[in-house]
Structures are given as C-alpha cells and as structure tokens.
Amino acid sequence: MARRHIRLDVQYDGTNYAGFCIQPGVPTIQGEMETALGKLLGEPVHLVAASRTDAGVHALGQVVAFFTERRVPVGRFPQALNDLLPRDIAVVAAAEVPEDFHPRFDAIGKLYTYRILNRPVRSPIICRYAWHVSEPLDLRAMRRAAEALVGEKDFAAFCAAGGAARTTVRNLYRLDLDTNADVIELRLGADGFLYMMARIIVGTLVEVGLGRRHPAEMDEILASRDRRRAGKTAPPEGLCLVRVDY
C-alpha cells in the first residue's frame, strides 16, 4: 500500500502540558496526539511539528505531519481524533501533502502573540493566557525599543542556552503592540525563532516599560550577543503560536 503524508492543523491550551515534544513521565501535546493517532490507525505514529512549543505555551496554528499506510479518508481525521483527544487539544483541519513536506523546515515564517494583563489585580481567567504585570507599563517606550529589534539581526543575546540553531541571525519582520482595555498584545513575526527568543524579547520590553531599561539599550544588547545583557524570560502562559506560513 502507498504511504500517505498527512498534515494536521492543531490548536491547544498548553497549561497542563510540559511542552509539545514527548518527555518521559510527563504529559505532552505530542504524546497525547500520537496516542490518539495510534488508536485511530492501529499503528505507531511519529509526529513532526512546525514548532516545539515549550511548557505552558499555547497554539492556535500549530502544524504537524505524519506518515501512514492506512486509508482513513483525510476529511475524517479532525472529528475522529477530537473524539480521542483531551478537550484542551483539537485538530481543526487535515490535508494530504507531498512526501517531502516538512512542517518545520518548509516554514518561511511564524507569527506569535504574547498577552500581558496590565492592571493592579490579577484575573483568574485572563491570567491563564496572559502575564500579569501589576505596575503600569510605558507603551510608548516599549514601542521605541521594539523598533530597534525589527529587521534581520543577530539575536544571540535573546537566545537561551540549550538551543541547537546553526545560526542566531533571524529576520524579525514584525513586532508591534496593541491594547484592549487592560490587555496588551504583542505580535512577533519572524522567519524563525531561536530558543526562548520571543519570551526573552517580551521580558526585555517589559523591563523597558517599567522604566528599568532605556529603549536605546536595544542596539547595545544586540551587539553584545550576550544573553546576560537582555531581560528576564517572560512566563510561558502569555505566548501563543498563531500561524505558520509556507
């Protein structure tokens, strides 16, 4: 039987998971999905993902792919898998793709959002999907700092230890901030992201917004290529993978 290559578009709330990738002894998105696919297809399945999201990070537009020889109609995959998956993971679309399609290496861009709840008191609902910062943030200063990061630059200073990227140069083609009542939303679009890059950028911009750094420091941080010069890593709950572009 001919081998088929199936793409799935997936959404999930990452709160209860140790990230996308399988890890021993802890719940992961990949683990839950491969278990569900194994039950549906009656064979072991290995998923490849566009983004190996970290513990607590959410997704509205994750892309995964796998090979199978089973003849399940592609249109049946979303509902059949959703009947087997936990309620905080959902397959929203499925398609057959060429054998050489790779969710990660074929991607030309990714869009993330990061939400901040900026008010004195927390919200038990919003804070599941946002970083609660109780002190007022200077959005004008944050936007000035963000402008310095846009473009093709070496983001070594915004990369946590443990990444395996061959180069730390990335094209951050979008970094903007909007507000809706007490919620600040940052949108980060790039041709690729280094390990923890989005969260370190957000953490650094928040330090600017709190007056602990000057916007002009961004150029110096970039030039240093030193992770210690950038700000702290923002917590995972505010980050969401919105879209992968091909």
Secondary structure, DSSP 8 states (H G I E B T S, - for coil): ---EEEEEEEEE-GGGSS-SS--TTS--HHHHHHHHHHHHHSS----EES----TT-EEEEEEEEEEE-----GGGHHHHHHTTS-TTEEEEEEEE--TT--TTTT--EEEEEEEEEESSS--TTGGGSSEEE-S---HHHHHHHHHTT-EEEE-GGG--TT---S--EEEEEEEEEEEETTEEEEEEEES---TTHHHHHHHHHHHHHTTSS-TTHHHHHHHHT-GGGS-----GGGEEEEEEE-
